[in-house]
Amino acid sequence: MSKTTWAIFYIVIVFVDIVQAILNFFIIGVAINRGIDIIVGVLFPFSLHMCGISMTDPKRALSMFGAFGIELMPGIDTLPLWTLELIFIHIMYIGEEKIKARAPKVASLVNKVGRFANIQKPLNDGGVRLPRKPSQDEEVAAAFSNRDTI
């Protein structure tokens, strides 16, 4: 996601939190804030998902449900929880992008180390050790020992 898209998200979410804080000073604000929270609680994750941020990640989903649940509590909804939620998601996104950027470098390094190490596979199949192939001398000796003596 571009910096411009993040800036738009921040502007909208900070504006929503400021409007909610102002409305909490009025009696009617309690009822209006519930409607705002429901609208933001549905549109915020949907718009993030449309911008390419997966909201099926358990951390993101739980934090979003947590922020939504706390925002519905009277008195506590004055806190800028939507803004804190956006900061949390943005930090997670930045970390994931850094990991994705480094992943090809790490994979190529692992391949190089594996080639230079020349590690052989163990002599087993599915956790069961395969019998070793007997040498030619052992086959001859086994043939003579199995013969009937006269």
Secondary structure in CASP SS format (residue, H / E / C, confidence):
PFRMAT SS
TARGET T0000
AUTHOR 0000-0000-0000
METHOD secondary structure of the structure
MODEL  1
M C 1.00
S C 1.00
K H 1.00
T H 1.00
T H 1.00
W H 1.00
A H 1.00
I H 1.00
F H 1.00
Y H 1.00
I H 1.00
V H 1.00
I H 1.00
V H 1.00
F H 1.00
V H 1.00
D H 1.00
I H 1.00
V H 1.00
Q H 1.00
A H 1.00
I H 1.00
L H 1.00
N C 1.00
F C 1.00
F C 1.00
I H 1.00
I H 1.00
G H 1.00
V H 1.00
A H 1.00
I H 1.00
N H 1.00
R H 1.00
G H 1.00
I H 1.00
D H 1.00
I H 1.00
I H 1.00
V H 1.00
G H 1.00
V H 1.00
L H 1.00
F H 1.00
P H 1.00
F H 1.00
S H 1.00
L H 1.00
H H 1.00
M H 1.00
C C 1.00
G C 1.00
I C 1.00
S C 1.00
M C 1.00
T C 1.00
D C 1.00
P H 1.00
K H 1.00
R H 1.00
A H 1.00
L H 1.00
S H 1.00
M H 1.00
F H 1.00
G H 1.00
A H 1.00
F H 1.00
G H 1.00
I H 1.00
E H 1.00
L C 1.00
M C 1.00
P C 1.00
G C 1.00
I H 1.00
D H 1.00
T H 1.00
L C 1.00
P C 1.00
L H 1.00
W H 1.00
T H 1.00
L H 1.00
E H 1.00
L H 1.00
I H 1.00
F H 1.00
I H 1.00
H H 1.00
I H 1.00
M H 1.00
Y H 1.00
I H 1.00
G H 1.00
E H 1.00
E H 1.00
K H 1.00
I H 1.00
K H 1.00
A H 1.00
R H 1.00
A H 1.00
P H 1.00
K H 1.00
V H 1.00
A H 1.00
S H 1.00
L H 1.00
V H 1.00
N H 1.00
K H 1.00
V H 1.00
G H 1.00
R H 1.00
F H 1.00
A H 1.00
N C 1.00
I C 1.00
Q C 1.00
K C 1.00
P C 1.00
L C 1.00
N E 1.00
D E 1.00
G C 1.00
G C 1.00
V E 1.00
R E 1.00
L C 1.00
P C 1.00
R C 1.00
K C 1.00
P C 1.00
S C 1.00
Q H 1.00
D H 1.00
E H 1.00
E H 1.00
V H 1.00
A H 1.00
A H 1.00
A H 1.00
F H 1.00
S H 1.00
N C 1.00
R C 1.00
D C 1.00
T C 1.00
I C 1.00
END
